């Protein structure tokens, strides 16, 4: 089974190709999701016969999430490839993720579903996003719509 994982909510954009749940190829690009994702997928779809696509649908850059969702959903429908979603906290060791201005999305350690938006404390640990070596223990959702965590302005 060949699967692809897309993390587009921060720079660099990360894409991992997985064979039987194990990472076999990594793509990394600093460009805008709207420019980079289509170009990388042209290459990926030429090389691989994909069975499933995973992407990060929350929290992070709204525009990157929207672009990734529309693009990947289109690929999913047109090529009949299963699409699933996951939280970005699964790929940065549950550290805060940039929101707006000087605020960050902060996971609630007591509740998997709750995310608060706040300023960081001085001693807050930040981790970069990483593609996991194996994807068999991650919690992916059938609900692939983008989840927006900021309150209305």
C-alpha positions in Angstrom: 0.0 0.0 0.0 1.4 3.4 -1.0 0.3 6.4 1.0 1.3 10.1 1.1 1.3 12.5 4.0 1.1 16.3 3.4 2.0 18.8 6.1 1.3 22.2 4.6 0.6 24.4 7.7 4.1 25.8 8.0 7.3 26.2 6.1 8.8 24.1 4.8 5.9 22.2 3.2 6.6 18.5 3.9 5.4 15.5 1.9 6.2 11.9 2.8 5.7 8.8 0.7 5.0 5.7 2.7 5.2 2.1 1.5 3.5 -0.4 3.9 3.3 2.5 6.6 7.1 3.1 6.4 8.6 6.4 5.1 10.5 5.8 1.8 10.7 9.3 0.3 10.6 12.9 1.5 9.8 16.1 -0.3 10.5 19.5 1.3 9.9 22.9 -0.2 9.9 26.5 1.2 7.5 27.9 -1.4 3.9 28.7 -1.1 1.5 25.7 -0.8 -0.5 27.0 -3.8 2.7 27.0 -6.0 4.5 24.0 -4.6 1.8 21.4 -3.9 0.7 21.0 -7.6 4.2 20.7 -8.9 5.2 18.1 -6.3 2.1 16.1 -7.0 2.7 16.0 -10.7 6.0 14.2 -9.9 4.5 12.0 -7.2 1.6 10.8 -9.3 4.0 9.9 -12.1 6.1 7.8 -9.8 3.5 6.3 -7.4 0.1 4.6 -7.6 -1.4 6.1 -4.4 -3.9 4.2 -2.2 -4.4 6.9 0.4 -3.6 10.6 1.1 -3.3 12.1 4.6 -3.1 15.8 5.3 -3.0 18.2 8.2 -6.4 20.0 8.5 -5.8 21.9 11.7 -4.4 24.2 13.2 -2.1 26.5 11.3 -2.1 28.7 8.2 -5.7 29.0 7.1 -4.7 29.6 3.5 -2.4 26.6 3.4 -5.1 24.4 4.9 -7.7 25.6 2.4 -5.4 25.2 -0.6 -4.3 21.8 0.5 -7.8 20.6 1.1 -9.2 21.8 -2.2 -6.3 20.4 -4.1 -6.1 17.0 -2.3 -9.9 16.5 -2.3 -9.8 17.1 -6.1 -7.1 14.5 -6.5 -8.9 12.2 -4.2 -12.2 12.4 -6.1 -10.7 12.3 -9.6 -8.3 9.4 -9.0 -10.5 7.6 -6.5 -7.9 7.8 -3.7 -9.0 7.7 0.0 -8.4 11.0 1.8 -8.0 11.3 5.6 -7.0 14.2 8.0 -5.0 14.7 11.1 -4.0 17.4 13.6 -0.7 19.2 13.1 0.2 18.6 16.8 0.8 14.9 15.8 3.9 16.0 13.8 5.6 18.6 16.1 5.6 16.8 19.5 2.4 18.7 20.6 4.3 22.1 20.7 2.5 25.4 19.9 1.7 26.2 16.3 1.8 29.8 14.9 -1.7 31.4 14.7 -2.1 35.2 14.1 0.3 38.0 15.1 2.1 36.9 18.2 -0.4 34.3 19.2 -0.1 30.6 18.9 -2.4 27.5 18.9 -1.7 25.6 22.1 -2.9 22.1 22.6 -4.8 21.3 25.8 -3.0 18.4 27.4 -6.1 17.4 29.3 -8.4 17.3 26.3 -7.5 16.0 22.8 -10.1 18.1 21.0 -9.6 21.5 22.7 -7.1 24.0 21.4 -6.6 27.5 22.9 -5.1 30.5 21.2 -2.8 32.6 23.4 0.6 34.3 23.7 3.5 32.0 24.5 5.2 32.0 27.9 9.0 32.7 27.8 10.0 29.1 28.5 7.7 27.5 25.9 9.3 24.6 24.0 8.8 24.7 20.2 9.4 21.8 17.9 9.7 21.7 14.1 7.3 19.6 12.1 8.7 16.2 11.1 7.4 13.4 9.0 7.1 10.3 11.1 9.2 7.2 10.0 6.1 5.1 10.4 2.4 6.1 10.2 0.6 3.1 11.7 0.0 4.6 15.2 -1.4 8.0 14.2 -5.0 9.0 14.7 -6.4 10.0 11.3 -10.0 11.2 10.7 -12.6 10.5 8.0 -13.7 14.2 8.5 -11.3 15.9 6.1 -12.8 19.4 6.1 -10.5 22.1 7.4 -11.0 22.9 11.0 -10.6 26.6 11.9 -9.7 27.3 15.5 -9.8 31.0 15.7 -12.8 32.9 17.0 -14.6 35.4 14.7 -12.9 38.8 14.7 
